[in-house]
Amino acid sequence: MERWRLRSLLALSASAVYLYGFPSATITFGILVLFHVAVGILLTVLLLPVLFRLLQVDAPLARVGWIFLAVGAVLGVALIFVGTLNRLKPWLYAHIALCVIGALFVATAWLASRGFMGTNAGQRVFRFAGLVLATAAIAAGAWWSREVAWRNANRIVNPQMPAASMDGEGDGPQGKFFPSSAQTKHNGYIPAKYFMQSDACQRCHADIYKQWYSSAHHFSSFNNQWYRKSIEYMQDVAGVRASKWCAGCHDPALLFSGLFDKPINELVDRPEAKAGLSCLISSWNIPSSTNWPPATIPWFALSTIFWCA
């Protein structure tokens, strides 16, 4: 019984460090979210019935640790159902703090029971301080990975000087979206469906969705007759490729999916041609050069599963 508790606690601790330190829409992250939730619920269900017995037989430090873990576990389960809204972030950090302290105490008691904490008070204090420092170092490393390394890795910085010519925009003349400056992080296309899920945002943000639905952003594509006529004229005069310059701002669903390689008369009745600037596009942090957006656009297939989770 003790073995499964300690192994579950170790697995939860390892997954928690990863989830906090490396937030990203990847398959690994998604799997670990489900793993952390499932193991957390299982440990909570199995721990609470034996908690009273643990408080009677375990070492004093372990008892305190299990109490902290039990409270943190209950708070974690509650957050699964109510969600971690911004106003509830203190609950999330309380869950983390309680579980970190509880895990530290339980680990210290386990090590002490096997003689790793020394034989006298001085050794025990010194080695416990070492465990505290190790825990703090892991926490600091996870914080640095999340707040410094990860944020800087995904930061978009404006170029110091605009491109000297059109060829310097985006991926240049060989780029899929040229002469638009738009790029994708994986240098490939993005399914149009990715830009057409604004309805999912309505579930939590009904008022903002209503404002977007009647905004110029929504009517930025061929559902705007002024823009449609402009593209028709431009393609008649300069060809389809030149009109991608406009699509970089107006038609993400068409441009990033590769559909904009076709002339407008083949696209105008498609739903992608009426998507406009969706809620996803409106949330981007886009820099500026000579043609907006010269940004590197990330896309992860997993986002179609964990949309607005």
URQUIHU-V694405 format. One line per field, one symbol per residue. ss: DSSP state (h for helix, s for strand, l for the rest). psi: psi as a letter, one per 30 degrees, with the letter a starting at -180 (. if undefined). burial: I if it has 16 or more other C-alpha atoms within 10 Angstrom, else O. Layout:
ss = ???
psi = ???
burial = ???
This chain:
ss = lhhhhhhhhhhhhhhhhhhhhlllllhhhhhhhhhhhhhhhhhhhhhhhhhhhhhhhllhhhhhhhhhhhhhhhhhhhhhhhlllhhhhhhhhhhhhhhhhhhhhhhhhhhhhlllllllhhhhhhhhhhhhhhhhhhhhhhhhhhhhhhhhhllllllllllllhhhllllllllllllllsslllllllhhhhllhhhhhlllhhhhhhhhlllllllllllhhhhhhhhhhhhhhllhhhhhhhhhhlhhhhlllhhhllhhhllllhhhhllllhhhhlllllllllllllsslllhhhhlllll
psi = eeeeeeeeeeeeeeeeeeeefijlileeeeeeeeeeeeeeeeeeefeefgeeeefeflleeeeeeeeeeeeeeeeeeefeeflilefgeeeefeeeeeeeeeeeeeeeeeeefggfglfleeeeeeeeeeeeeeeeeeeeeeeeeefdeeeefgkkkkkeklkfleffkbgafflfgkglfklkeghalkkffeghhffeffefheeeeeeeeglfeehfbggjfeeeeeeeeeeeefleeeffeeffefieeeefffffflleffffgkfffgeajleeeffljkakbfjkkhljjlkkefffehkh.
burial = OOOOOIOIIOOIIOIIOIIIIIOOIOOOIIOIOOOIOOOIIOIIOOIIOOOOOIIOOOIOIIIIIIIIIIIIIIIIIOIOOOOOOOOOOOIIOOIIOIIIIIIIIIIIIIOIOOOOIIOOOOOIOOIIOOIIOOIOOOIOOIIOIIOOOIOOOOOIOOOOOOOOOIOOIIIIOOIIIIIIIIIIOOOOIIIIOIIIIIOOIOOOOOOOIOOIIOOOIIIIIIIOOOIIOOIIOIIOOOOIIIIIIIIIIIIIIIIIIIIIIOIIOOIOOOIIIIIIIIIOIOOOOIIOIOIIIIIIIOIOOOOOOOOOO
